[in-house]
Amino acid sequence: MQTEIVIIGGGAAGMMCAVQAAWLGHDVVVVEHESQPCRKLNITGKGRCNVTNNCDVQTVMANIPRNAKFMFSALSRFAPEDTMAFFETLGIELKTERGNRVFPVSDKAQDISGALINAAKDAGVRIVRDEAVSLIIENGTVAGVKTKKGEYLCKCAVVACGGLSYPKTGSTGDGYKLARQAGHTVTECKGSLVPVELYGECAQAMGLSLKNCGLTVTDCRTGKAVFSQQGEMLFTHFGMSGPLVLSASAHMHEIQKGSYTFSIDLKPALDEKKLDERILRDFGDVPNRDFGNSLGRLLPASIIPVIIKRSGISPAKKVNQITREERNKLIAAIKRLTFDVKGLRPVEEAIITRGGVDCSEVSPKTMESKLVSGLYFIGEVLDVDAYTGGFNLQIAWATAYAAANSF
C-alpha cells in the first residue's frame, strides 16, 4: 500500500498524531495490532481517563523527573489548555478535580478514546489491524514499514507503540525493536508508577484501603525524604498499591535491601498530642477492656494486630494499666508505621515505562530521529515519564502534536 504517513500504534499518542496530521491534509494509515485502538487509554484513571492536568507548562515540566527539558518545545506548542480545548472541540465536556486532574464529566474513558477514533475516521485516517515487523530504510531515509500482512510505502513513519507496561493492552516493547533497527539507543526500561513490594506484615492487612493517610519515603543512603504526601493507598499480599504508592514509586531508584523505608501516618489529621487525648478518651470509656480489643473505634480492624505488635504492649493488658510510655509507643506505631522496601513490582504491572528511546537522538521540536530522516518517535516509547496526575498523557498529546505539525 502507498501512503504518506504510517503511524505504528493506535494508542493515545498515535491516534492524536493521526487526527492532527489528517486535519492538516496528510494521507495517514494507523497500523494497530489490537482489535481496537486506545485499549490502554480505556483503563487509565481507573477507567475514567485523567486526560491532562489543568496547569501551566512549567508545572508539567516540574512533574517530569527525566528529560523534562526535552519536552519544553512540544509542551509550549501544545499545553494542557490546548489538550482541553481539543477534546472540548470534539464534544467532550471536561471537569477539573483535586490536584488539577482533568477528567471527562461522564467519568468514562471510552468517551475520550471514542472521540479520538471517530475524529480520525472522520478525517479520513485508515486504521488497519496489522503488526509492524520492521522499518524499510533506504539511504538513511524511511521508505516504508514492513508488516505481517505486507508493506506500506511512505514518506514518514511514526513509532507510537508505547512501552512495556500493561502488555495485555498491546504495549509489548515492539517500538524499542524498531528503534534499535534504526540504530537508536534504548535506555534501560523499568516500571514507573508501579506497586511496591515491602518487608513486614503487609499481608496481614491485605485488602485494607486507606482513604486519607500520609506516606513518607526515605532514602536510607542519604537520610533524606524523597516523597511525602497524603492520599489513598492499599495493602496487598506483597506490600502496597494505590495512588499514593504509585506516585512514590517514581521517586525510587536502584533499590536494594535497606535502601528505602516507607513510613505511614494512619492519622495525619491528628498531631501526637491530640492523638494521645483521643486514645485516653477511648481507654476511659472501657477501662477494664483488654488492650487487644480496645482500638476498634480508632483503627480499621485488619491493621490493629500490626499496630499492637509494633507497640510492644501485651494485647491482654487492661487499658487502665497502660503507662504513658506505652501510649507513646502506640502513638509512634500509628503515626510512623514503617516498612522496609523490597522492590518494585514487574514492569508489566506499571502504569508507565521508565526508559526508552534516548531523547538525545530525537529532535525535541519535531520528534524526528536525528539518525534516520522521516522517522519519528512519540509518546511512551521515548525516555520521558512523569508523575501521576495526567502528566503522562499530556506528554503523549504534546509529542504527537509536535510530530504531526512537522511532516
N, C-alpha and C positions, 0 to 999 in steps of 0.2 A: 504494500500500500504506500502511496506517495502522499505526504502531508507536509505541513510547515513545521509544526511543533509536536513532539511526543513527550507527554508527561508520564513518568513511570511512578505510579502510586496514586490512588484516588482517596487519600486521606484529607485532613484539614488543609494542609499546605498545598497539596496537589490540586484539589478542587478549587481553592481560592485562586490559584495561579491560572487554572483553566478558564475560569469565569472572566478574570481581568484581561487575559490575553485575547479571548474571543470578543470581548467588548471593544477591544482595540482593532478588531478586524482580522485577526490571525486565524488560520485553519489549525485546529487543535484536536489531537487524539489523546485520550487518557487510557493508559494500559493498567488495569487493576485485576489482580489475580483472585480477589474475593468475589463472591456473588453480588455483593452490594458495596458501593463506595462508603467511606466515612464510618466504618464499623467501630473504630476506636473512639471517634468523636461521640458516638451514641452512648458511651458508658462513662464519659468524663463528668466530673462534678456529681458523682452518684446518680448518673442518668439525667442530670439537669443541665449540664454543659455550662461551665464557667467560661463564658465567651472571651472575656478580657478583664482588665482591671481599670476602673474609671479614675485614671490618674495621669500625670504628665510623663513625658519621655524620661526625664531624669529619675523618676521613681521606678519606672520599669527597669532602667539600667541598674539601679541600686539593688534590684531583686534578681539580677543575673550574676552569679558568682564567678562564672567562667566566660571570658571573651566578651564582656559587655561592650567594650569599645568597638568591636567588630559590628555590633548591632546599631550603633548610633545613626548611621546614614539611613538605613532601612526604616528604623523607628521614626526618624524625623519626617520621612515622607508618608508613612502610614502608621500613625499613632493610635492609641486606644480610642480617641474620639472618632477617628476615621473608621475603625472597625465597627463601632456602634452605629455610625451613620450608614455604613454599608448594609448591615443587617436590617436596619430600620427601613432602608430603601427597598429591601426585599419583602417588606411587610411583617417583619418580626418585631413585636413590642419587647423592650428590654427594661430591666429594673436593676438598681444597684443596692446591694446588701452589705452586711458587716464586712469591714476590711476593703471596701470599694469593689467587691466582687460583682461582676455583671452576669446576670442570667436572663434567659427569656422569661417573660411574665408567665408563660404557660408552665414553666418548670419542666419542659420536655426537650431533651437534647435532640430528639428526632425532628423537631421543628427547625433547628439550626441546620442539621445535615440535609433535611428535605429541601430547605430553601436554597442551599448550595447546589444540590443536584439538579433541582428544577431550573435554577438560573443558568447552569452550564448547558443543560439540554436546550433551553430556550435560546441560548446564544449560538447554538449550532455545534457545540462540543460533542465529539463522538466518544462514548465511553465503551470500551471493549473489554471483555473478560479474557485475559491472556496473561502470560507471565514473561517478563523480560529475562533473557538469558545472558546477553552481552551487548555492549555498545559496538557500533560499527564506526571505526575511527580511521580516517584517511588523511595522511599528511598533517597530522596534528589538529584535525578538524572533525567534528562529529558529522557523520554521513547518514546515520540511521541507528535503529535499535533492532536487534535480533530477538525474536520471541519464540516460544514453543510452537506457535502456530504459523510463523513466517517471519517476514521482515517489514519494518516500517522505515522507509527512506525519508529523511527530514533534514532541516537546516539546524534545528535546535533540539536537544534532548535535556529534559529536566528530571533529575533524580529526586524523588519525593517519597521514598519508600518507608520513611520512619526509622525507628531504631530497633532495639531488641525487646522492649517492654511489651507486655500483653501479646505474645506471638499468636494467640488464638484469633486476634483481630486482624492478622495479616502482617504484623511487624516482625519479620524474621531475619533482619540483617542483610537482606539482599542488596540494599543500597551500598553497603560497605564493599561488597564484592565488585560491584560496578565501578566504584571509586578506585579501588585498588587496580582494577584492569586498566583504568585510565592513567595510572601512575601516581595516584594521590595517596598521601599518608592518612591512615585512620588511627587515631589515638585509642588507647585502651578504653573499652566500653564496659561500664558498670551501671548498676541500677541507681537511680536517684528518686527521691520521693517514694521511699520503699519502707515497708515494715522493718522493725528492728528486733533482732534476737538478743535476749538478756539472760544472764545467770540469775538464779534465785527462784523465788516461789511464785512466779507469774502464773503458772498453770493452775495454781490453787484458786485464782480469781478469774480463770478463763471465762470469757463472755461478758465480764463486767464492763459496762460503758460508763465513763465518767464525763459528764456534760460540762462541768466547769472545774477544772483543776489547773495547777501550774506545773510546768516542766522546765527544768534547767539541766542542760547537758554541759558537763565539764570535761575539758581535755586534761587528763591527769598528767600528761607530759609537761604541760605549761602551767597547770593550776588555774587556767582561765576558763570562764564560761563562754562557750561558743554559741549557745542558743538559750533563750529564756522567754517563754510566752505562756499565756493561758488559753485554754480551749478544750477540745474534746479528744479523748483517747480511749483505746480499747485494749483490755487484757486478752491475750491469746495463749495457746498452748506453748508457743515458742518465745513469747515476750510481749511486745506491744505493737499496736497499729493505731489507726485513726488519724485525723487531720494534723493534730499537734505533732505526732511522732513522724509522720511523713515529712513535714516541714523540717523537723530536727535532723532527719537523715541526710538532708542536702548539705549540712554543715560538718559532716563527719567523714574523715579521710584516713586512709592507711590504718584501718582498725586492727589492733592486736589485743591480746588479753591484757587488761589493765589500762587501756589507752583512753577509754571514755566511761563516764558514770552518768546514769540517769538519776535525777532527784525529783521526786513527785511531791507536790504540795496538795494534799487532799482537801484542804480547807483554805484556799487562798484569800477568801473574804474575811477571815479572822486572823488577827495577829496572835502571837503566843499568849498575851495577857487575856484577850477576850476568849481564846480557845480554852484556857485554864478555867475561866469563870464558867464557861458552858459545861465543861466536864464536871466541875464541882456541883453545879445545879443538877445535872443528870444523876450524879452519885448521891446527892442529897435526897432525891426522890425515891431511891431504892437502896438505903444504906446497908442493908443486910444481904444484898444480892452478890453472887459470885462475880468477880471481875469479868470472867469469860462470857457472862450473859448480860453485861451492862452497857455495851456500846451500840446496841441496835438502833437507838434514836440518833446517833451521831454519824454512823458509817454504814455503807452497804454491807449486807451480810457476808458476801463472799470475800471481802478484804479483811474482815475482822480477825480471822485466825492468823493472818500475816502480821497485822498490827500487834496483836497480843504477843506473838513470838518475838517481834522486833523490840517491844517494850521491855521484855525480860521479866514482866510481872506474872506471877503464877495465876492461871485462869481460875483457880479455886479460892484465891484470896478474896475476902469480903472487901467491898469498895470502901467501907468506913475505916479500913485498916491501911489503905494505900497512903504512902507518905508523899510529901511534896516532891522529894527527889524522884520517886517513881512516876509521879504525874509529869514531871519534866521529861522523863524518858518516853512516856506515852506521847506527849506533845511533839517531841522530836521525831518519833516514828510517823506521826500523822503529817507533820509539816515537811519532813525530809525523808520520805520513803525512798531509799536508794537501791539501785541495781547496777551491777557492772555490765557493760555492753559486750556481748559475744561477737556480734557481727550484723551485717545487713542481710535481708532475705535475698534470694536469687533475683537477677535482673528481670526474669520472666514475671515477677510479681510487682515490679516497679511501675510507677505511673509514667516515668520518662527515663530516657537513657542518658547517662553522663558519659561524654566522649563522642567520637565520631570523626567526620571528615575534618582534617586540620584546616582551621579558618585562615591561616596564613597563606594557604594555596587557593583561596577563593576571594574574588573581588567583593568588598563589603558594600559597594554601591549597586552592583548588578547581580550578585550571586553567581557570576560566571567563573568557571575554572580558569586559573592562571596558567594551566598546563595544556588544556585542550579547548580550542575555540568552539563555541556553540554548545558547551556542556555546562549545565547549571545544577547547583545543589540548594535545596530549600528545606526548611522545617527541621525535624528531629534528627535527620541524618547528619546534620552539622554538629560540630563540637561546641554547642551552646545549650545551656539548660538553665532554668530559673526555679525559684521557689514557688510554692503553691499560691493561688490567688488569681489565676487567669493569665499569668505572665508567659507561660509556655505556649499557650495558644496565640498570644499576641506575637511571639517570635515567629510562629508559623505563618500568621497572616502577613506580617511585615516582610518577611523574606520572600513570600510568594508574590507579593505586590511588586517588590523590587525587581524580581526576575521578569515578571510579565511586562513591565514597562521598559525593558531593555532589549527585547527581541528585535 
